[in-house]
Amino acid sequence: MKKCVIAILFLLCTLPHTAVASEFRFSPNPNKAHLIQWRGWTKSALAEAKTKDKPILLSLSAVWCHWCHVMDETTYSDAEVIAYINKHYIPIRVDADMRPDIDSLYNQGGWPSTVILTPQGAIVDGGTYLPPADMRRLLAEGLDSHAKKAGPVPERGTGRKKKDSLKGEGRTNLPAEQGIEHVVVTIKRYYDREFGGFGMWQKFPASPTIDILLSAYTKTGDPEIKTIVTTTLDKMATGDIHDRREGGFFRYATQRDWSAPHYEKMLDVNAGIIKNYAHAFMVFKKKHYRDIMKKTIQYVQRNLYDAQTGAFYGSQDAVEAYYTGPHRRGFKPPPVDHTVYVHSAAQMISALSAAYNATGESAYLAMAEQGADFIIQKLYRAGNGVFHYYRGKKPRLQGMLADNALFGLALLDLHNATGKKTYVTIAVGIKRTIVDLFYDEHSNRFRSFLDTTLVTPATPGELADVNQFAANSSALIFLSRLSLREKDKGLRKIIDATLKSFADISDTFPAAALYARALQWHIGEPVEVTIIATDGKAKKFLEALRVVYISEKVIRTLSLTGDRKTIEALQYPLEEAAYICAGKRCSPPITEPKGMKKALRKVMQRPL
């Protein structure tokens, strides 16, 4: 009986750490990382560090991350490291996908990130993957620094940036159209003429860069831009970054010829690539672009999609042996993270809308709508926007700017394809959430996240500025599209001020491409199409629009019966017709869908 009581007492004493550890996702291979007494990023864990006056060891990891697995299997399985951490530190483990807010504040330039923090959450020192010997040294130095209250370790800590490249003071005036041309010139300088892509070392699929280049090409016909885009897409397709057996693309290649990839497959990466190939097929009419797009979608359907619920899953793990072996038949495929992340799912919805535009295949549109319905039902709350992720049948973590902006963009893409008013109604609600909750009128920027992090280090990690700008860019494009559609001058003032605050980024690659896309929507001449018709005829007008690639377009689909006030406010007659405008050029009323292409050609002043 006495032994039983002792056993129960031991279980109760160890339960908090054991229970918490069971929530973490360690390497699927044998390891002892769970023996570290990990806490989550919680008020209680941060309070414990202060109460016990112990430094924090923060581990930022991801389920798809190969070197995160290696660190679990080696460094975090080392008996000396485990004992030292448990004795001298408050160890906190954060999933970078689930907590992009914490990852943004503390990331040291990649995954895993290994960070020593003060009990108050300030960065002392850090790195990425560390083998056991380096980890023991980091832990000892971090503890010594804490004992001396010495603060950051300047000689190695990557958390303290020497130059804050994305925080300029902004400008009083926005760059003009020449600013977009300047970005294109900058992109050309980084172009790899031999292997395509951008830069001369490791290669990432640069979807936003391809987006702005396609937009620029359709306006200028610049043959050099065509070469850059087609060479990049062709070299990616034949490179090892492309899984030509099963479809889909890996996250990035470590060599400039698109070889030696890191083998994780990410939903958001593949979404951007699908959209690039769909648009390139529409512009250049190369059938193999359509084929690559289709095979990539098929990969997503088989591995990262639940056809019953419409859920899109986040990623498939990097198992190098599976992909590099002579054959795969009979081998278990790498595991899939069945978490639904809104920012990734939203990008896939937009990609499928683009694929539908490129091919007219209704199955793609059905997938996109089902995916949007899943998010609306499970992760959207009117007035508060969307949650970040869905796991264990529960939505979790509200207050991420990127999630709201990207889902808003996906809804507008669906409206453009279907004409359904529901998507615009929800998008307008998300707009209010972004403006009311995220906009900071003192900095003229949108906050990347609301009050979710519990602490705010004075000097954040290496990705904080990059992530803030990326989220702001998505928000700016989304709000620009709505401001044009809704004729909202107040919203345009906010967009103008935010673009000015980021104007110095137009000289920075690859951020410049994102900035140029946002600028294009704000100061360019997006095509505005207003359709006033019954549902049946509206669909025919939309079908006529679908087959034409228009990089920036705003579509209003209005009903003669239900939208009478809006039609009158826009000063259109109460009769069935479509109207096309770009800048100060507008078409006469188009009464039949077959007249759309001719009117587009005249308004856009270019061949289609």
Steps between C-alpha positions, in 0.01 A plus 500: 500500500784734595671437163176578320463833683861593418443414137188716486679790669786468251253502212328811634831679542614423148162541328523871412819459296397163357159629397648806339772299326240270349354800318826568315588353166848352506693320228319187377832315533631360833604780736494610864401863451185439702716453812562873504238661722356715223239764570279672251512875434262588782459758774582237759826397331616861465400573860692191614816631335467828692407336831789251485731757336603257230582574137273360232606258230265553206484237228319597179429194288267371229370154416626517141847621596779242439759668725241539776467121493878460501529727802236296685686180416845627596533816708172472689565129554843562654489406869726787609298756303170368638623513861653848461185647345268349760719625788591849386238616249128540445472316166221620271421333169299680233363362174593764243200421278251524783655811655627725220483793742759348734704370208506849350631654822772246574601318181876499449492466123361150449366186661570374752572820688669459838477811715615594851267757658504695824213420739335814358516367143791703357735325258842424651647267238392247243553303185329245279596131500762428768675164547543381861844655561392842370177477698688428823717804439198723423319383813804562721561847356133586530493397865820692570356809331185468711700467822696814413188674366721580204228522235546399136810316380607722207753277330264222396139585573311535176196650667654847506498646155787725397281672245124517498460478124121513488440789738558818308331825590286479191441782256263790478404404146425166339716374216323561169459243223876532453530342846353178363735518203788549745399180683500309172851628429606384847354155437688477171828562685438196723395272215716192444540488122632145497255317727212741541372615834657774706833508678812290447476247779200324651175537307151557635187506281446877479125511437444871579791589273351300213164670572637852456700399192192352331307815582779715355530286188132526410529879519834547323565190289864518614669191345761486777223453758359215294841334496539539876159351576508213252860402575428498874184291466667262253809448717287446810295240316806301394694554823510272802282746691212357295382153601436371152387159626219599735454865418546801721805711576737489795551808714834608355819380334838545662679538164450767235413239231190400703668183629554356850162613634373495854227243457209643697195591293306802623142581407565874468810450283312271262206741492725782380655273237159380374393861457822590316464215250129570453563865420804423284289254299241770440764752393740286297266214393764234579314172557766352725433779751138383517620139541734590788221699665262204473748248636578727795130532578470121479779471757310734732176307449665170591705617796397839641123504454197336656234471230228432757551813710687736269793529743842581355791367705818689579794290382660164427815410689852491357616137486802506274535120475149472357558753223857407408464121493495311168129431541224593743252219455452314825646779712281699734460859375622779729244603763261787439425773753120490509476844657305756296683834487284783368779693326605191302146380427404849382788505255393162364145630452640790298722260303206277413302804389791584269508141373128522426556823308777336299312181412128542567505173699211529746660244736767756591238762583303245704812417703564868561144565614501197726825617656355845561185353652714299744675815620177699521329230705790393722738793531320828426327718760323816386659804664819317594617353172652156465692271730850397398460123501263209555617192684327243716163623371564843654591840355800655670683834524325808371663829412738431208498767228624272221222246559230764468653676200569182303157355569346832399689479171382143449139610549538775241652251257201272552260788446677585174456141385143439620333838548369383840427790732565298818872507439505879473286540812746299709797675339355839600465372857865393500594844365335663802686264734835584341444876507342512847729256682831488315564849365738718703449861399819608680729285286267493198543123489295196581607288795599148398312358796291619790591461867584131481872478585486591874839674470659729242881493486662837434706342223307223326636218286613507139165434335286754687530781245474266203183340635347835589559629149367183335182515708459873432544442126222240494279734700573791265410299190181372663394845619588659165277252319213575738554877496468497121196279511328696778624846391631550855711818508571470875649158448716628216649760737606224740651301213685808375649571843608140551665477159693819575624355829647203314623686191870442569442128450457556127882478483522169691485158334290283526270721708481747211281261300237494773513877528463541124190277499340712771602820325365374167157451653502844659642733233466290187191462287326179608221390269160555657212294368142563610244238398132579540302190411301202613697205639491309173626784285749614763665158481537537125668838543733349763584212267595749229731673751649173628693420184695829504797545734462833677754541779300763687124490469203594717161345426162615627209270429173680568141386483234725348263409782724463805760770434289785369645760741858403420433520126351846540788615723744389230288693249429207271163456328269231632547262210700187427851580381867482588737796527882496486725780622876544547622836623296761314411270211160332505308287256145566385240257638572141395170323461625157392787292647656448157582872494717483813832414338482780244409751769785378724748539216389857438497606867828328589664627181686178430448174312350213699 
